[in-house]
């Protein structure tokens, strides 16, 4: 069925179904849910606003961090992960419209990405080296998935 503009608006107001909820949760809980997701511009945690995109960009540009800034970022990472978990729990338990569910999903994955980026920057990772490492990990996972699939095919014959 082809959706028209008014159908899309109505679809956003529909409540999310069991299957759609499980797809979002499965995707959110996967190992690389954050890959390719946008880091939120800012997030409010404990009454304080953090400008995440700016923070990640600034870390990329700096060669070294002062200890106070590094300590602040180390304290922020668990808070980002916790906020992502809260979004996941809301996605799992609350009655949500499709638009609300998608917004929660995007926020949770964006927070996970921000957390990973900040952690990597603190540990000195990043740039081309981390991209190569990420590609290697994906290729390893693809090979393992292919082997499992081939074994499944053999067991069905």
C-alpha positions as a Markdown table, in Angstrom:
| # | Residue | x | y | z |
|---|---|---|---|---|
| 1 | Unk | 0.0 | 0.0 | 0.0 |
| 2 | Unk | 1.4 | 3.4 | -1.0 |
| 3 | Unk | 1.2 | 6.0 | 1.8 |
| 4 | Unk | 0.1 | 9.5 | 1.0 |
| 5 | Unk | 1.1 | 12.5 | 3.1 |
| 6 | Unk | -2.0 | 12.4 | 5.3 |
| 7 | Unk | -1.6 | 8.6 | 5.7 |
| 8 | Unk | 2.0 | 9.2 | 7.0 |
| 9 | Unk | 0.7 | 11.7 | 9.5 |
| 10 | Unk | -2.0 | 9.2 | 10.7 |
| 11 | Unk | 0.6 | 6.4 | 10.8 |
| 12 | Unk | 2.8 | 8.5 | 13.2 |
| 13 | Unk | -0.2 | 8.8 | 15.5 |
| 14 | Unk | -0.8 | 5.0 | 15.6 |
| 15 | Unk | 0.4 | 3.1 | 18.5 |
| 16 | Unk | 3.4 | 0.9 | 18.0 |
| 17 | Unk | 2.6 | -2.8 | 17.7 |
| 18 | Unk | 4.3 | -5.7 | 19.4 |
| 19 | Unk | 6.4 | -6.6 | 16.3 |
| 20 | Unk | 7.6 | -3.1 | 15.7 |
| 21 | Unk | 8.5 | -2.6 | 19.3 |
| 22 | Unk | 10.5 | -5.8 | 19.3 |
| 23 | Unk | 12.3 | -4.8 | 16.1 |
| 24 | Unk | 13.4 | -1.5 | 17.6 |
| 25 | Unk | 14.4 | -3.1 | 20.8 |
| 26 | Unk | 16.4 | -5.8 | 19.0 |
| 27 | Unk | 18.1 | -3.2 | 16.9 |
| 28 | Unk | 18.9 | -1.1 | 19.9 |
| 29 | Unk | 20.4 | -4.0 | 21.8 |
| 30 | Unk | 22.6 | -5.1 | 18.9 |
| 31 | Unk | 26.3 | -4.6 | 19.3 |
| 32 | Unk | 26.6 | -1.9 | 16.7 |
| 33 | Unk | 23.3 | -0.1 | 17.1 |
| 34 | Unk | 25.0 | 3.2 | 17.3 |
| 35 | Unk | 27.0 | 2.9 | 14.1 |
| 36 | Unk | 26.0 | 5.6 | 11.6 |
| 37 | Unk | 23.7 | 7.3 | 14.0 |
| 38 | Unk | 23.8 | 11.0 | 14.7 |
| 39 | Unk | 25.1 | 12.3 | 18.0 |
| 40 | Unk | 22.4 | 14.5 | 19.6 |
| 41 | Unk | 23.1 | 18.2 | 19.4 |
| 42 | Unk | 22.6 | 18.4 | 23.2 |
| 43 | Unk | 21.2 | 16.4 | 26.1 |
| 44 | Unk | 20.0 | 17.4 | 29.5 |
| 45 | Unk | 21.2 | 15.2 | 32.4 |
| 46 | Unk | 20.6 | 16.0 | 36.1 |
| 47 | Unk | 19.5 | 19.5 | 35.2 |
| 48 | Unk | 22.6 | 20.3 | 33.2 |
| 49 | Unk | 22.8 | 20.7 | 29.4 |
| 50 | Unk | 25.7 | 19.0 | 27.6 |
| 51 | Unk | 26.4 | 20.0 | 24.0 |
| 52 | Unk | 27.5 | 16.6 | 22.9 |
| 53 | Unk | 28.3 | 17.3 | 19.2 |
| 54 | Unk | 30.5 | 20.2 | 20.2 |
| 55 | Unk | 32.1 | 18.2 | 22.9 |
| 56 | Unk | 33.0 | 15.3 | 20.5 |
| 57 | Unk | 34.2 | 17.7 | 17.8 |
| 58 | Unk | 36.4 | 19.6 | 20.3 |
| 59 | Unk | 37.9 | 16.4 | 21.5 |
| 60 | Unk | 38.8 | 15.4 | 17.9 |
| 61 | Unk | 40.5 | 18.7 | 17.4 |
| 62 | Unk | 42.6 | 18.8 | 20.6 |
| 63 | Unk | 45.8 | 16.8 | 20.9 |
| 64 | Unk | 45.6 | 16.6 | 24.7 |
| 65 | Unk | 43.1 | 17.3 | 27.4 |
| 66 | Unk | 43.5 | 18.9 | 30.8 |
| 67 | Unk | 42.7 | 16.7 | 33.7 |
| 68 | Unk | 39.5 | 18.5 | 34.7 |
| 69 | Unk | 38.0 | 18.2 | 31.3 |
| 70 | Unk | 39.0 | 14.5 | 31.0 |
| 71 | Unk | 37.4 | 13.9 | 34.5 |
| 72 | Unk | 34.2 | 15.6 | 33.4 |
| 73 | Unk | 34.0 | 13.5 | 30.3 |
| 74 | Unk | 34.7 | 10.3 | 32.3 |
| 75 | Unk | 31.9 | 11.2 | 34.6 |
| 76 | Unk | 29.5 | 12.0 | 31.7 |
| 77 | Unk | 30.0 | 8.6 | 29.9 |
| 78 | Unk | 28.1 | 6.5 | 32.5 |
| 79 | Unk | 25.3 | 9.1 | 32.6 |
| 80 | Unk | 24.9 | 8.9 | 28.8 |
| 81 | Unk | 24.7 | 5.1 | 29.0 |
| 82 | Unk | 22.2 | 5.4 | 31.9 |
| 83 | Unk | 20.0 | 7.8 | 29.9 |
| 84 | Unk | 20.1 | 5.5 | 27.0 |
| 85 | Unk | 19.0 | 2.6 | 29.2 |
| 86 | Unk | 16.1 | 4.7 | 30.5 |
| 87 | Unk | 15.0 | 5.4 | 26.9 |
| 88 | Unk | 15.3 | 1.6 | 26.2 |
| 89 | Unk | 13.1 | 0.8 | 29.2 |
| 90 | Unk | 10.5 | 3.4 | 28.1 |
| 91 | Unk | 10.5 | 1.9 | 24.6 |
| 92 | Unk | 10.0 | -1.5 | 26.1 |
| 93 | Unk | 7.3 | -0.7 | 28.6 |
| 94 | Unk | 5.3 | 2.4 | 27.6 |
| 95 | Unk | 2.4 | 2.6 | 25.2 |
| 96 | Unk | 3.9 | 4.8 | 22.5 |
| 97 | Unk | 3.0 | 6.1 | 19.1 |
| 98 | Unk | 5.3 | 5.2 | 16.2 |
| 99 | Unk | 6.7 | 8.7 | 16.2 |
| 100 | Unk | 7.4 | 8.6 | 19.9 |
| 101 | Unk | 9.0 | 5.2 | 19.7 |
| 102 | Unk | 11.2 | 6.3 | 16.8 |
| 103 | Unk | 12.3 | 9.4 | 18.7 |
| 104 | Unk | 13.2 | 7.4 | 21.7 |
| 105 | Unk | 15.1 | 4.9 | 19.6 |
| 106 | Unk | 17.1 | 7.7 | 17.8 |
| 107 | Unk | 17.9 | 9.4 | 21.1 |
| 108 | Unk | 19.1 | 6.2 | 22.7 |
| 109 | Unk | 21.3 | 5.2 | 19.7 |
| 110 | Unk | 22.6 | 8.7 | 19.5 |
| 111 | Unk | 23.6 | 8.7 | 23.2 |
| 112 | Unk | 25.3 | 5.4 | 22.7 |
| 113 | Unk | 27.3 | 6.8 | 19.8 |
| 114 | Unk | 28.2 | 9.8 | 21.8 |
| 115 | Unk | 29.3 | 7.6 | 24.7 |
| 116 | Unk | 31.5 | 5.5 | 22.4 |
| 117 | Unk | 33.0 | 8.5 | 20.6 |
| 118 | Unk | 33.9 | 10.2 | 23.9 |
| 119 | Unk | 35.3 | 7.0 | 25.4 |
| 120 | Unk | 37.4 | 6.4 | 22.2 |
| 121 | Unk | 38.7 | 10.0 | 22.2 |
| 122 | Unk | 39.7 | 9.7 | 25.9 |
| 123 | Unk | 41.6 | 6.5 | 25.2 |
| 124 | Unk | 43.3 | 8.1 | 22.2 |
| 125 | Unk | 41.5 | 6.1 | 19.6 |
| 126 | Unk | 39.9 | 7.6 | 16.6 |
| 127 | Unk | 40.6 | 8.7 | 13.1 |
| 128 | Unk | 41.6 | 6.2 | 10.3 |
| 129 | Unk | 42.9 | 3.6 | 12.7 |
| 130 | Unk | 39.6 | 3.2 | 14.4 |
| 131 | Unk | 37.8 | 3.1 | 11.1 |
| 132 | Unk | 40.0 | 0.2 | 10.0 |
| 133 | Unk | 39.5 | -1.6 | 13.3 |
| 134 | Unk | 35.7 | -1.1 | 12.9 |
| 135 | Unk | 35.8 | -2.5 | 9.4 |
| 136 | Unk | 37.8 | -5.5 | 10.5 |
| 137 | Unk | 35.3 | -6.2 | 13.3 |
| 138 | Unk | 32.4 | -6.0 | 10.9 |
| 139 | Unk | 34.2 | -8.3 | 8.4 |
| 140 | Unk | 34.9 | -10.8 | 11.2 |
| 141 | Unk | 31.2 | -10.7 | 12.2 |
| 142 | Unk | 30.1 | -11.2 | 8.6 |
| 143 | Unk | 32.3 | -14.2 | 8.3 |
| 144 | Unk | 31.0 | -15.7 | 11.6 |
| 145 | Unk | 27.4 | -15.0 | 10.5 |
| 146 | Unk | 28.0 | -16.6 | 7.1 |
| 147 | Unk | 29.4 | -19.8 | 8.8 |
| 148 | Unk | 26.4 | -20.0 | 11.1 |
| 149 | Unk | 24.1 | -19.6 | 8.1 |
| 150 | Unk | 26.0 | -22.3 | 6.1 |
| 151 | Unk | 25.8 | -24.7 | 9.1 |
| 152 | Unk | 22.0 | -24.0 | 9.3 |
| 153 | Unk | 21.6 | -24.8 | 5.6 |
| 154 | Unk | 23.5 | -28.0 | 6.0 |
| 155 | Unk | 21.5 | -29.0 | 9.1 |
| 156 | Unk | 18.2 | -28.5 | 7.1 |
| 157 | Unk | 19.3 | -30.7 | 4.2 |
